[in-house]
Amino acid sequence: MAAPDPWIAASRTDLLAGVTSHVTVDPGDARSGSAFEKVTIHGQPHFVKTLGYRTDWIMRVTGDRDLRTLKIWRAGIMRDAPPEIDHAVVGMAADGEGEDEDALLTILMRDIGDGLFPEGDSTISLEDHLGMLDGLAALSARFWGWSDDLGLTTLEERVRFFAPDNIAREAEVDDPPLPIRVAGQGWPRLVERAPALAELVAAIHSEPGPLADAMRSTPATFLHGDWKMGNLGRHRDGRTILLDWAYPGAGPVLWDVAWYLALNSARLPIDKEATIAAFRDALERRGVRTDEWFDLQLDLCLLGMTACFGWEKAMGDDAELRWWEARASEGARHVADEYPPLRA
């Protein structure tokens, strides 16, 4: 039996018809500017997220003017995710669409809060860690070779996510979002603590195309884009809960792995090298051969992730910064002819 078409209601009002109670909530790990509610529909608990270009700074810095999450929902990508992945979405509704900057997207989800990882820096179990890597491998294998014909997040936009000029407007408001404030402190710290790396990152921000093209020369799949603990959890049956599909697009699977390593480093039960090896094994088990491209793609994605989150690493401990500095240096070898700091 074919899966039903994704439900897109005519309006927020239609999407939330039947709500008998609701309360506004403020998830501690939610930092985008979106609004959240817990609601009850026909006696069942649900969760509602409402976002738009004017209210969500992440949409602005990633260039999302036309509700990319709705695009992938409409295209059936979330519906077609493998059974190892639970996105929890029931339906969506857009009030305004296209490039209307006042458009709002409402996402209705089952309330699966009990399965999410708690906030904080506590180490997760090895079983959960390996289970999520397997979930990522399942999602990637399901869409292996996928190309973007929907107009989603580009690799250039990913690399420049936190580029100083890209976040400048967000930093000028009266109360900038916390990640923007910390990035504003972190980029100068990177210059102090790792000046050669800072010079390379600045060159990539200025001209992301060569690195993006190098990544595009390796195999692509569908990218969720935000494998951070705040979006993750596990059901008792082992399925990975994967929420907030806000940065979708085509690209190298190791971008999502690098993102997972960068944002969850304090919570990993094994080191980064072992994590990478475990993911590679999970991908191979699902029939994806990795011998011809994996090492190159890894080097390039870790370089790109350093361009994205070098500011965050500059605000942390020395061992973490030096790991990313060393891995970025490995990636830089592959694009040495493209960036001025590497040509000498």
C-alpha positions in Angstrom: 0.0 0.0 0.0 1.4 3.4 -1.0 2.1 5.9 1.8 -0.4 8.7 2.0 0.4 12.1 0.6 1.9 14.5 3.1 -0.9 16.5 4.8 -0.7 20.2 4.0 -3.6 22.1 5.6 -5.1 25.1 4.0 -4.2 27.3 7.0 -2.9 27.2 10.5 -6.5 27.3 11.7 -7.3 24.2 9.7 -4.1 22.4 10.8 -5.0 23.0 14.4 -8.7 22.3 14.2 -9.7 20.2 17.2 -7.2 21.6 19.6 -8.8 21.6 23.1 -5.8 23.0 25.0 -2.6 24.7 24.3 0.3 26.2 26.2 3.3 28.2 25.0 6.6 26.6 25.7 10.3 27.6 25.5 12.5 24.7 24.8 15.9 25.4 26.3 17.8 24.2 23.2 15.6 26.1 20.7 17.6 29.2 19.7 16.2 30.2 16.3 13.4 32.6 17.3 10.6 30.2 16.3 7.5 29.9 18.5 6.5 26.6 20.2 3.4 25.3 21.8 2.1 22.1 23.4 -1.4 21.3 22.3 -4.0 18.5 22.8 -5.9 17.3 19.8 -8.6 14.6 20.2 -7.1 13.8 23.6 -3.6 13.2 22.2 -0.5 15.4 23.0 1.1 17.3 20.1 3.8 19.9 19.6 3.6 22.9 17.4 6.4 24.9 15.9 5.8 28.2 14.0 8.5 29.9 12.0 9.0 32.5 9.4 11.7 34.6 7.7 11.0 37.7 9.8 11.0 35.8 13.1 13.6 33.1 12.6 17.2 34.3 12.3 18.4 30.9 11.1 16.2 31.2 8.1 17.7 34.6 7.3 21.3 33.6 7.6 20.8 30.4 5.5 18.9 32.4 2.9 15.6 30.4 3.4 13.0 32.8 1.9 10.6 30.2 0.7 10.0 27.7 3.5 12.4 24.9 2.6 11.0 22.6 5.3 7.6 22.8 3.6 9.2 22.1 0.2 10.7 18.8 1.4 7.4 17.9 3.2 5.4 18.5 0.0 7.9 16.5 -2.1 7.5 13.5 0.2 11.1 13.3 1.3 10.2 13.1 5.0 7.4 10.6 4.3 10.0 8.5 2.4 12.6 8.5 5.1 13.5 4.9 6.2 11.8 3.2 9.1 14.8 3.8 11.3 13.9 7.5 11.3 10.9 9.2 13.1 10.4 12.8 12.1 7.2 13.0 14.2 5.5 15.4 11.8 1.8 15.1 11.3 1.2 18.0 8.9 2.1 21.5 8.0 0.3 24.7 6.9 1.7 27.9 5.4 0.0 31.2 5.8 1.6 33.0 2.9 4.1 31.3 0.7 6.7 31.8 -2.1 9.1 34.6 -1.2 6.7 36.4 1.1 8.9 37.4 4.0 5.8 37.6 6.2 4.8 34.0 5.5 4.6 31.7 8.5 4.9 27.9 8.5 3.2 25.9 11.2 4.4 22.4 11.8 2.3 20.0 13.8 4.1 17.0 15.4 3.4 14.2 17.7 4.7 14.9 21.2 7.7 12.6 21.4 9.4 14.6 24.1 9.9 11.6 26.4 12.3 10.1 23.8 14.4 13.1 23.3 17.9 13.5 24.9 17.9 15.8 27.9 19.6 19.1 27.7 23.1 19.6 29.1 26.5 18.1 28.5 26.1 14.6 30.0 27.6 11.8 27.9 25.0 9.7 26.1 25.2 5.9 26.1 27.3 4.0 23.5 24.1 2.2 22.4 22.3 5.5 21.7 25.4 6.9 20.0 25.8 4.0 17.7 22.0 3.9 17.1 22.0 7.4 15.9 24.9 6.8 13.6 23.0 3.9 12.2 20.0 6.1 11.7 22.0 8.6 9.8 23.5 5.8 7.7 20.0 4.5 7.0 18.7 8.0 5.9 21.8 8.6 3.8 21.6 5.2 2.1 17.9 5.7 1.4 18.6 8.8 -0.6 22.0 7.9 -2.0 22.7 9.9 -5.1 19.9 12.4 -4.4 20.2 15.7 -6.2 18.3 18.9 -5.3 15.7 20.1 -7.8 13.7 21.9 -5.1 16.0 24.9 -4.4 17.1 24.0 -0.9 20.2 24.9 1.2 23.4 25.0 -0.9 26.9 24.0 0.3 28.0 27.6 -0.1 25.3 28.6 2.4 26.3 25.9 4.8 30.0 26.9 4.8 29.1 30.6 5.3 26.5 30.0 8.0 28.3 31.9 10.6 30.6 34.0 8.4 31.1 37.4 10.1 29.5 39.4 7.2 26.6 36.9 7.0 25.6 37.3 10.6 26.4 41.0 10.9 22.8 42.2 10.5 21.7 39.7 13.2 24.4 41.0 15.5 23.2 44.6 15.2 19.8 44.1 16.8 19.2 45.1 20.4 19.2 41.6 21.8 21.1 39.3 19.4 20.5 35.5 19.6 23.0 33.8 21.9 24.9 31.9 19.1 25.3 35.2 17.2 26.7 36.9 20.3 29.1 34.1 21.0 30.2 33.9 17.3 31.0 37.7 17.5 33.4 36.9 20.3 34.7 33.7 18.9 35.9 34.8 15.5 38.4 37.3 17.0 39.5 34.6 19.5 40.3 32.3 16.6 42.6 35.0 15.2 44.4 35.0 18.5 44.6 31.3 19.2 45.0 29.9 15.7 45.9 32.8 13.3 46.8 30.6 10.3 43.5 28.7 10.6 41.6 32.0 11.0 43.2 33.3 7.7 42.2 30.2 5.9 38.6 30.3 7.2 38.3 33.9 6.2 39.4 33.1 2.7 36.8 30.3 2.5 34.1 32.7 3.8 35.1 35.2 1.1 35.0 32.6 -1.7 33.2 29.4 -0.7 32.8 28.1 -4.2 36.1 26.1 -4.6 35.5 24.2 -1.3 31.9 23.6 -2.2 32.8 22.4 -5.6 35.4 20.0 -4.2 32.7 18.6 -1.9 30.3 18.3 -4.8 33.0 16.2 -6.6 32.3 13.4 -4.0 29.0 11.4 -3.7 25.9 13.2 -2.5 22.8 12.3 -0.6 20.0 14.1 1.1 21.2 16.2 4.1 19.0 16.9 7.1 21.6 19.5 8.1 21.2 19.7 11.9 22.2 16.5 13.8 22.5 18.2 17.2 21.3 16.6 20.4 18.5 19.1 20.8 16.9 17.6 17.6 17.6 14.0 18.5 16.3 11.1 20.6 15.6 7.4 20.4 12.5 5.3 20.8 12.7 2.2 22.9 12.5 0.1 19.7 15.7 1.7 18.5 14.4 4.2 16.0 16.1 7.6 15.8 14.0 10.6 16.5 15.1 13.4 14.1 13.4 16.8 14.4 13.8 20.2 12.9 14.5 19.6 9.2 15.3 23.2 8.7 18.5 23.1 6.6 17.7 20.4 4.0 19.6 20.0 0.8 21.9 17.8 -1.3 25.5 17.2 -0.2 28.1 14.9 1.2 26.9 12.7 4.0 30.0 13.4 6.0 28.8 17.0 6.3 26.0 15.7 8.6 28.6 13.5 10.4 30.9 16.5 10.9 28.0 18.6 12.2 27.2 15.9 14.7 30.9 15.8 15.8 31.1 19.6 16.1 28.0 20.3 18.1 27.8 17.2 20.3 31.5 16.8 21.1 31.0 17.0 24.9 28.4 14.2 24.8 30.1 11.5 22.8 30.9 8.2 24.6 33.8 7.4 22.2 36.3 9.7 20.4 35.8 11.3 17.0 37.9 8.8 15.1 36.0 5.9 16.5 32.7 7.7 15.8 33.8 8.2 12.2 34.8 4.6 11.8 31.5 3.4 13.3 29.5 5.5 10.9 31.6 4.2 8.0 30.8 0.6 9.1 27.1 1.5 9.3 27.1 2.9 5.8 28.9 -0.2 4.4 26.4 -2.5 6.1 23.7 -0.7 4.2 25.4 -1.4 0.8 27.2 1.9 0.3 30.8 1.3 -0.8 33.1 3.9 0.7 36.6 3.0 -0.4 36.9 5.4 -3.3 35.7 8.6 -1.8 35.3 8.5 2.0 38.7 9.9 3.1 38.6 12.8 0.7 35.0 13.7 1.6 35.9 13.5 5.3 38.8 15.9 4.9 36.8 18.4 2.9 33.8 18.3 5.3 35.9 18.7 8.4 37.5 21.8 6.7 34.1 23.1 5.8 32.8 22.5 9.3 35.7 24.4 10.8 34.8 27.3 8.5 31.3 27.0 9.9 32.1 26.6 13.6 35.7 27.7 14.1 34.3 30.5 16.3 32.8 27.9 18.7 36.0 25.9 18.9 38.0 29.1 19.6 35.8 29.6 22.7 36.5 26.1 24.0 39.3 24.0 25.3 42.6 23.7 23.6 42.5 20.0 22.7 39.2 20.5 20.9 40.4 23.5 18.9 43.7 21.7 18.0 41.8 18.6 16.7 39.7 20.7 14.4 42.8 22.8 13.4 44.7 19.6 12.4 41.7 18.2 10.5 41.2 21.4 8.7 44.8 21.4 7.7 44.3 17.9 6.1 41.3 19.2 4.2 43.2 22.3 3.0 45.7 20.1 1.1 42.9 19.3 -1.4 42.1 22.9 -2.2 45.5 24.4 -1.7 45.6 25.9 -5.2 42.3 27.7 -4.7 42.9 29.8 -1.6 45.5 32.6 -1.1 46.6 31.5 2.4 47.7 28.1 1.0 49.5 29.1 -2.1 52.7 30.3 -0.5 
